[in-house]
Amino acid sequence: MKEKDERVSIFIDGSNFYHSVKDTWDFEDIDINFKKLIEELVNRRHLVSIKYYNASLDRGKNMEIYQKQQKFFNELRKIPGFEVILVKMRKHVEKGKVCYKVKGDDILIATDMLSGAYENSYDTAILVSGDGDFVPMIRKVQMKAKRVENAYFQISSSNYLKMVCNGSISLNDIMEDCLKDKN
C-alpha cells in the first residue's frame, strides 16, 4: 500500500499519556503541540481520525486545575478530526486518602478500535498507550488484516504490547520536538 493511501486512526489513552509525560519530563500534556505529535505519528499517511480518551477532573476539588483541563480539551477539539471522549472519574478512599481513578477508557478504546477494524474504517491503528491489557484486542484487530502500531513512553511501556504490535514508536524520541514553544 502506498503511504499516502494508508488510512490511519489514532487512539490515545489520555490518562496514561498525561501521567507518562508528567513522570518523565518537567512539563505536562498541555505543553505539547498535538498537531505536531499527530504529524510525527501519521508520517505522510492519510489521517482518518484521532480519539483521545480521558475523564474530567473533579471541579469541586480544585476549580483552577479543572478549568485548565477543560481549556486543554477544548484546544484538542479544535484540531481537525480530533475527538475528545470523556469517561467517568471514580472517587474513592485508599488508606485514608481520597484518590481518583479514570474508569471506562480502556473498554471504549478497545471497542472503538475493534469497531473500526470490523467496519474497515482504517488500515493502521496507532495505539498511544503502554497498557499491556490491550494485547487480546490488538490480536483481534490484526485478524481483520489491520496493522497496529504502539506509540509508547519508556516509563509506562509494556514489552508484550510492543512485541504483539506490527510496529512501535518511542514517544521519548520525539516528544521534545513536539513542545509548543518549539513550533
C-alpha positions as CSV (number, residue, x, y, z in Angstrom):
1,M,0.0,0.0,0.0
2,K,1.3,3.5,-0.9
3,E,2.0,5.6,2.2
4,K,-0.5,8.4,1.2
5,D,-3.2,5.8,0.6
6,E,-2.7,4.1,4.0
7,R,-5.6,5.2,6.3
8,V,-4.5,5.8,9.9
9,S,-6.6,6.2,13.1
10,I,-5.0,7.2,16.3
11,F,-6.3,6.1,19.8
12,I,-4.9,8.0,22.7
13,D,-5.2,6.7,26.3
14,G,-5.2,10.2,27.8
15,S,-4.7,9.3,31.4
16,N,-1.7,7.1,30.5
17,F,-0.4,9.8,28.3
18,Y,-0.7,12.5,31.0
19,H,1.0,10.5,33.7
20,S,3.8,9.3,31.5
21,V,4.6,12.8,30.3
22,K,4.4,14.2,33.9
23,D,6.6,11.4,35.3
24,T,9.2,11.6,32.5
25,W,9.7,15.4,31.9
26,D,9.4,18.7,33.6
27,F,6.3,19.6,31.5
28,E,2.7,18.4,31.1
29,D,0.5,17.3,28.3
30,I,-0.9,20.9,27.9
31,D,2.6,21.9,26.8
32,I,2.6,19.6,23.8
33,N,1.7,20.7,20.3
34,F,-0.6,17.8,19.4
35,K,-0.8,18.8,15.8
36,K,3.0,18.3,15.5
37,L,2.7,15.0,17.5
38,I,0.0,13.7,15.2
39,E,2.1,14.7,12.2
40,E,5.0,12.7,13.6
41,L,2.8,9.6,14.2
42,V,1.0,9.7,10.9
43,N,4.2,10.2,8.9
44,R,2.8,11.1,5.4
45,R,-0.1,8.7,5.6
46,H,-3.8,9.6,5.4
47,L,-5.2,10.5,8.8
48,V,-8.8,9.3,9.3
49,S,-9.5,10.0,12.9
50,I,-7.9,10.8,16.3
51,K,-9.7,9.8,19.5
52,Y,-8.5,10.9,22.9
53,Y,-10.0,9.2,26.0
54,N,-9.9,10.8,29.4
55,A,-12.1,12.0,32.3
56,S,-12.8,15.4,33.6
57,L,-11.3,16.2,36.9
58,D,-13.4,16.9,40.0
59,R,-14.3,20.6,39.7
60,G,-15.1,20.7,43.4
61,K,-11.5,19.7,44.4
62,N,-9.7,22.4,42.5
63,M,-11.6,24.7,40.1
64,E,-8.4,26.2,38.6
65,I,-7.0,22.9,37.6
66,Y,-10.4,21.8,36.4
67,Q,-10.7,24.9,34.1
68,K,-7.1,24.3,32.9
69,Q,-8.0,20.8,31.9
70,Q,-11.2,21.9,30.2
71,K,-9.3,24.5,28.2
72,F,-6.8,21.8,27.1
73,F,-9.7,19.6,26.0
74,N,-11.2,22.5,24.0
75,E,-7.8,23.1,22.3
76,L,-7.7,19.4,21.3
77,R,-11.3,19.6,19.9
78,K,-10.1,22.4,17.5
79,I,-7.7,20.0,15.7
80,P,-9.4,18.7,12.6
81,G,-10.6,15.1,13.1
82,F,-9.8,15.1,16.8
83,E,-12.5,13.7,19.1
84,V,-12.2,14.0,22.9
85,I,-14.1,11.2,24.5
86,L,-14.9,11.7,28.2
87,V,-15.4,8.8,30.6
88,K,-16.1,8.7,34.4
89,M,-13.7,9.7,37.2
90,R,-14.3,7.5,40.2
91,K,-13.5,9.0,43.6
92,H,-12.6,6.5,46.4
93,V,-10.7,6.4,49.6
94,E,-7.5,4.4,49.8
95,K,-5.6,4.2,53.1
96,G,-7.4,7.2,54.4
97,K,-6.6,9.3,51.3
98,V,-9.1,10.4,48.7
99,C,-8.0,9.1,45.3
100,Y,-9.4,9.4,41.8
101,K,-9.3,6.8,39.0
102,V,-10.3,7.1,35.4
103,K,-12.9,4.4,34.6
104,G,-14.2,3.2,31.2
105,D,-11.4,4.5,29.0
106,D,-9.8,1.2,28.2
107,I,-13.0,-0.5,27.2
108,L,-14.0,2.4,25.0
109,I,-10.6,2.4,23.3
110,A,-10.9,-1.4,22.7
111,T,-14.5,-1.1,21.4
112,D,-13.7,1.8,19.1
113,M,-10.5,0.1,17.7
114,L,-12.3,-3.2,17.1
115,S,-15.3,-1.5,15.6
116,G,-13.1,0.5,13.2
117,A,-11.3,-2.7,12.2
118,Y,-14.6,-4.6,11.5
119,E,-16.1,-1.6,9.7
120,N,-12.9,-1.2,7.6
121,S,-12.5,2.5,8.6
122,Y,-8.7,2.3,8.8
123,D,-5.7,0.3,7.6
124,T,-3.5,1.1,10.6
125,A,-4.4,1.9,14.1
126,I,-1.9,3.7,16.3
127,L,-2.5,3.0,20.0
128,V,-0.9,5.6,22.2
129,S,-0.6,3.7,25.5
130,G,1.7,1.4,27.3
131,D,-1.0,-0.7,28.8
132,G,-0.4,-4.4,28.0
133,D,-4.1,-5.2,28.7
134,F,-4.8,-4.2,25.1
135,V,-3.0,-7.2,23.7
136,P,-6.0,-9.5,23.2
137,M,-7.9,-6.7,21.4
138,I,-4.9,-6.0,19.2
139,R,-4.8,-9.6,18.1
140,K,-8.5,-9.4,17.1
141,V,-7.8,-6.3,15.1
142,Q,-4.9,-7.9,13.4
143,M,-7.1,-10.9,12.4
144,K,-9.1,-8.4,10.3
145,A,-5.8,-7.7,8.4
146,K,-5.2,-4.4,10.1
147,R,-1.8,-3.1,11.3
148,V,-1.4,-1.8,14.8
149,E,1.4,0.4,15.9
150,N,2.2,1.2,19.5
151,A,3.3,4.7,20.4
152,Y,4.7,4.4,23.9
153,F,6.7,6.1,26.7
154,Q,9.5,4.1,28.2
155,I,8.3,4.7,31.7
156,S,4.9,3.1,31.0
157,S,5.6,0.7,28.2
158,S,4.7,-3.0,28.0
159,N,7.2,-5.1,26.2
160,Y,4.4,-7.6,25.5
161,L,2.3,-4.9,23.9
162,K,5.2,-3.7,21.7
163,M,6.0,-7.3,20.7
164,V,2.4,-8.0,19.5
165,C,2.1,-4.8,17.6
166,N,3.3,-4.5,13.9
167,G,5.5,-1.6,14.8
168,S,6.3,0.7,17.7
169,I,7.2,4.4,18.1
170,S,9.1,5.6,21.2
171,L,7.5,8.9,22.2
172,N,10.5,9.6,24.3
173,D,12.4,10.1,21.0
174,I,10.0,12.7,19.5
175,M,8.3,14.4,22.4
176,E,10.7,17.3,22.9
177,D,10.3,18.2,19.2
178,C,6.6,18.4,19.8
179,L,6.6,21.1,22.5
180,K,4.5,24.2,21.9
181,D,7.4,26.6,22.2
182,K,9.5,24.7,19.6
183,N,6.9,25.2,16.9
